[in-house]
Every structure is written in C-alpha cells, then in structure tokens.
Amino acid sequence: MGRKNHRNAPASKEGARSPRARADVHKNAENHRIRNALLLIAAIVGPAALGVMFKGSNDGTFDNTMNPAITATTSDGSTSQPSASGPDLPPDFDEAKLDILIAQIENAISAFKAQLNFDKIKHPKMKPGIINLFDLVERNAKNDLKNYGKYKRAEASNKDLSATRVTTRPYDFSYLVDDSTLDSLKFVAAYSHFPRHMILSSDFNPNSPMDLLAMLHEATHLGTDADFVLDTRDNPETLRAYLYFYTHKPGEKKKCDVVDEAKAWAVQTELLNVFLDGDLEKLANSMSVRQIMDRGESHRYEDILKKLKIDNEEEIYSFMGLLLSAKYYFAGPNRVNEYIDIIAYIHEKLGARLFVMDKNKRFVSYKRKPVVGLE
C-alpha cells in the first residue's frame, strides 16, 4: 500500500508537493476527482514493476529481471543449474543496522498480532491464512540468512543456494533496505519473488500499523509462492513455468496475478478493519466511490487518520486506496468479482498484463469487467 507505498501505495510527488486546498476542490470538483483518481492509482500500485504494496504498502511485488533461481530436472534426467539472483547490495548498505531493523520488525509483528482480535475478521475463511502470515514472519526469525548481506555472501560461495532455498526452504526470506529500488516509486515495501527478498525503504517504521500492513501484504505473495513450490515440487515443468511468470525482459510489460493481488489486498483490508474495530467497513459503506476519490471529503475520516498516525498527503492517499478497496471488498459474497476487477483495473491502468491461474496451474489471460463507479 503506500506511504511511500501506504506508505504502500506510492503517492504522486505532484500531489505531495502541491495538495489542493478544499476551496479549490469545490471550485472544480470534477477535475479534482479525476486528478485524485489518477493519484490514488499511482499511490496504491506504483509502477507495474512493483505491483501493489502500500506504505502504509500493495504491493510492491517486484518482478525479477533475470532467470529465476531453481534447479529442475528435465525430461532427459539432466539438471539445470540456478542463476545468481537478487539485486546487488546498495552502496550504503549497512548490515549491522539492518540486523537491528529486522529485530525491531520481528518484535513489532509479534506485538501487532497480540493486539488484534482475529475473531473479528469479516470473512472467517481468511482467518487461518492471515494468522499463518504472522507465523511466517515469526518463523523466519530462525533463518540464518534473513539479513540480505549474509544471504549474498552465502550465495557467492554456494551456487546451489538459491535453488535450495526455493525448493527445500520455501518460507525463508531475506530483508533488504534499498531506496534505489523503492524511493522513486514511493513504496515502503516490495517483494522480489525468487529466492524471496523483502525490500524495504529506509523510512520503513516498525511502529507504524500501516507499514506493518504493507509488509504483511507482501508476505501474502511470499506465502503463495511457498505453497505453490511445495505443491508442485514433483512437477518441475509446472514449477518452472510459475517461476518464469515472475520474470520479464527489459521493456516488457509486467504481469499481474489478479487473484493473488486481490488476496493480498484482502489481507490488508481485513487487518486494518480489525485494527480499527470495524470502522473501515463502516466508513466504506457510508461513502460513495466519488466521495472516497474526493480529497475534500477527508474530514469524514479524521479520527481514523489520527489513530493510524497519518498526518501527510501521501499517507492519506494510501489510506484512501484501502478505503476504496474496502468499498468493494465488504460488499458481500455476490460482489467478489467486482472486488477482483477493481484490483485488475488498477494494474491494467498502470500497463500490466492481467492473468489468473487455471485448473492446470498455468497462467492464462484475464479480461475484467468495467468497474462500477470508476468507468
């Protein structure tokens, strides 16, 4: 989502520098609404390369630009070796400082989990998966290579490390602070699929509920990857096709798994609603899409912004993204497809190609329907 992405959703720099006064909103409401729609989409999703993570994070899902790291047995019995993976260490990388941040994040996730009443999750089927996300982060505390600096050193001395991590330790991931990847996009967090790196901005705040939600959004993608690997380890061709889905050539349009993105947004939306004691759902149900898009309506949720410690324009746009998501997400089971289509709409407007997984575990093109209230 964005602060810097919810900070999940990157907010437009123009919007951050020169927010319109409320008087201007009423003076030219229609142009303002259109402008906010564009800013909101930029804030929620950012460039297609990072997907949807608000800083407050959606999602910064980061598509690898090189071959995915995986050893797969071919039909003739030979084995293909993994490629080196992941970004280079940034020039200002500080491994000791990252160790401190990781410890802070792990403590913050445990504390955040303790204060949430998961029985208040609106859709009970989401509860086990959401709890598993917290467990995933907590279990990673025992991962010796959770610091990306340590991972890169180990990778340099062991060419099979990436493949081993993907296939036998699929829930392990590393943390990396890298503004060179995120800063221009205003993302607080992003996820690089294989062999799984959680990339954070230098201003990621473990004490911010919005930032933690952004990271948990990204962890949803990590969990999807790991589950898929475990389910297809005996079918290397299917696994390889999945891995290659998350690679791209320079200049190639990014690809979006619409259902997985919708799932990650649902996690964020559910958790924020629980944290706010149901106020997110109430607010979403009381406002029209037009009102949510209208920055002039921000007085409608001032108390919530205070509770979330949101006090700047970029974070407000990120919250608006979650509010818009909630408007569709909490509409009821008969509106599930509309919720998925709004996620598809956001990515499509950013130039991504839309896909869903078929019954054979292969990605096929997805054609969305028009989104009510936005088109």
N, C-alpha and C positions, 0 to 999 in steps of 0.2 A: 504494500500500500504505500502511501507516500509521504514523508515529511519532506524529507528529502525523498522518498517514495511515499509515506504516510506522514509519515515520512515514508510510505511505501510508494505512494504514487508521487512521481516527480511533479512538482508544480512548475508551471511556466515561469521562467525568470522574469518575463514581462509582467506577469501577474504579481509576482513578489515585489517588483520594484515600484509599480505604479497602480495599486489597487484603486478601483473606482470608489468615489465617495457615494454614500447612499443617495444623495440628491441626484447624482448622475444616473444612478440605476433607475430611478423613477422617471427621469427625463428621457431616457432612451432604453426602455425595458427590453424591447425585442432584441436589439443589437447586443445588449448586455447578456441576455440569456444565451444567445448564440456563442458569444465570446466565452462565457463560463462553461458552456458545454465542451468547447474545444480545450479549455484549460483543465477541466475536470478529467477529460480523457487522457490528456498528457500527464496529469498528476497521478492518475490511477495506474496507468500502464507503462508509461515511458516508451522508449523505442522498442520495437518488436524484439530486438536482441535480448532484452531483459524481461520481457513478459509483463507480468502484473504484480509487482510487490509494493505495498505501501510503505512509507516510513512511518510511519506510523505504520509501510511496506507496502501491490500484488505483485510485486511479484515481481520480483525480478527474477525471472527464470533466464539463466544465461546459457545460450547455445554455444557449445564448444566449436571452435573453428578448425580443429584438427581431427584426425581419426579417433574414434572412441577407444579407450584402453580396455581391451578384453582379449582373452585367449579363447578361441573357439576351434573345436575340432571340425575339419572339413570332411566331405564325403569320402575322400580317399585316405582318411586317417591322419593326415598331416595337421600340424597346428600352426595357426597364425600368431605371431608374437604381438604383444600390445605396443602401442605407441606411447611415447612420453606424453604426459597430459598436464593440463592446468596452466595458468598464466605464470610468467616469471615473477620472481619476488620484486616488489616495487623498490626503488632506490632508497626510500626512507623506512623500509621495513624494520621493525623493532620486535624481535622475538620475545624478549622478556616482557615488554609492555603488552604484547598480545596474550601471553600467559595470564597476566593479571586480568585483562578484559574477559578472557574465557572463564576464569574462576568467578568473576562477577556475574556473568551471564548465567552460569550454571546455578549459582545461588539465587539469582533473581527468578529463574524459571521455576525452581522449587517453591519459592515464596509465593509466586503468582499462582501456581497450581493450588497451593494450600488455601488461598483466599477465595477460590471460585467454587460455587455450588453447581457441580456438573448435572445435578438432577433438574436444574432449570433450563437445560438445553432444550430448545423448542422442538427439534426433531430428534427423538430418542435414538434413532438408528445412527446418528452422528456421534453419540457419546463414546462408544468404545474406541473409535478411530481417533477422536480428539485426545482422549486420555493416553493413547499409545504415542501420540506426538510428544507429549511431555516426557513419557518414559524413554522415548528415543533419544531426546536431548540429555536426559539424566544418565542413560547407559553409556552414552558417548564420553562421559567423564572418565571412563576407564580406558579410552582409546589413547595409546601412547603417541599417536601421530595426529592428535586433534589440532595441534599448532601447525599451520601450513609450512612454517620454516622447517620444522622437524620432518614433515612429510617430504618436502623437496629434497632434503639431504638423504633420506632413506631411499627415495625414488632414484636418485643419482647413482646409488650403489647397488640397486636391485632392479633390473629391467623388468622383472615379473611382478613388481609390487602393485602396479595399477590393476593388472588383471586379477591378482589375488584379492585385492580389496573389493573389486566389483563382484566377484563370484563367491568368495567364501566369507567375507566380512561386509556384506552389502549395506549394513546400517551404520557403519563407521563413516565419519565425515570430518573434514578439517575446517578450521576457521581462518579467514584471511581478511585483514583490513587493507583495502586497496581503493583509494579515491580515484585513481586513474581510470578505473573501470566504472565507478559509480557516480562520481561527483558531477560530471556534466549532465547526467541524467536525473540528478536529484533523487537518487534512490538511497534508502537506508540499508537495504539488504538485497542480495541476489543469490541465486543458486546455480552453480555450474554442475551439470548432470553427472559426468563421469570423469574421474572417480570420486566425485562428490565433494564440493567445496562450498562452504557458506561464506560468501563475500560480504563484508560489512563496510559501511562508511566510517570515517574517522570520528564522526559525531554520533555514532550509534550509542544510545543511552539505555543501559540495562534497567534503569529505574523508570523508564517510560513504558506504560502499558501499550501504547501504540507501537513502539519499536519492538517489544516482545511479540506482539501480534504479527508484526511484519515477518519476524523470523520464523514464527510458527507457520505462517502461510507458506514460506519457502520450505520448511520442513515437511509440509504435506507432499510436495513434489519429491522430496528425498524418500519419503516412505513409499510413495507409488513406485519409484524406481526399484527400491529394495524388494518390495513384494513381487514385482514383475520378474526380477532376476531369480528369486527363489522359486517362482512358479515355472520358470522356463529353462532352468539350468540343464535339463536333459534334452533340450531342443535348441541347440546352438544357432541354427539359422534364424529361428524366430527371435531369439535374443539379439543376434547381430542386427537384424532389421530394426529392432527397437532402438538400439544404440545409435544406429545411423540416422534415425529420425531426428535425433538431437544434435546432429552436426550440420554444418552448412558451409558452402563455399563463399568467399568474399563477393559481396554484391547480390547474393541470393536472398530471396525473401525468406524471412523466418517462418517457422511452423508453430502452430499453436494446437495443443491437445485441448480442445474446448471443454471436455468433461472434466479433465484433471484441473484445469484452471477454475472451473466452476466449483469444484470440490474445495480447492484452496481458499477461494473467496467465501465459501460457506463456513469453513472453519473460522476464518477471521470474523465473519459476521456473527456467528453463534457466540464466540467467546466475548466479543465486545458487548453483545447484548446481555450476556450473563454478568459481565463486569459492571454493566450499567443497570443491573436489576430490571431488565426488560424495557428500559426507556428507549433503546434504539428502535425496537419494534414499534412501540407506541408512537414515536416521532415519525417513523417511516409511514405508518398507516394514517397519520393525521395530515400529511403533506402530499401535494401533487408533485409529479415529476418536475413541472415548471417551477414550483416553489423551491424544490431542492436545488435546481440549477441556478436559482436567483440568489446571488450573494447577499442581496438586500434583505433576504429572509433569515439571515444568520442569528438575529435576535431570538428566533424561535428555539434555539438550542444553546443559548449562552451558558446555562448551568452545566450542561454536559461538557462543553468545551473547558470549563473551569475544572471539572472533575478529572478530565483527561490531561490537564495542564497544557492545553493548546492555547497559544497566545500569538501565533503569527499566521500570515496569509497562506503560506504553503501548507501548513498542517491543517488549516481549515478546509482547503480544497481536498486534502486527503480524506478528512472525515466525511466530507460531502460525498466522496466516492463510496465509502462504506454505507452511508445513508441511502444512496441510490441503489446499491446492491441489496440492501435490506428491504427496500420498497418492493422489489421483485421476489426476493428470497422468502419473505414471510407471507407472501400472497396465498400460500396454500398448495397442496399437492397437485391440484389441477393446473397450476401455473408454473410447474417445474421447467417446461420447455421455454417459457418466456424468460425465466431467470438465466438459463443456459445461453439463450440467444443474446441477452444483454452483454454477457461476458464475450461472446463471439463478436458482437457488434464493436466493442471497444478495440479488440485486437485487429479486426478487419480494417477499421478506420486508420489504424497505425501501419497498415500494409502487410500484415501477417496473413499467411495462408491457413485456413481452418481445417482441422481434421478431427475425427473421432476414431476410436478403435472398434473394429468389427469383431464378430464372434470367433474369428481365426487369429485374433490378437495382432492384426495388422492395421495400420492406419489408413483410413480412406477419407476422401474429401467430405467436408460438412457444408451444407448450404443452409444458412439460417433463414428464419422468417423475419419480417420487419419488426422492430422493437416499438411497442406502443408508447407513445409519448415522446419519443426521440426522433422519429422519422415521419 
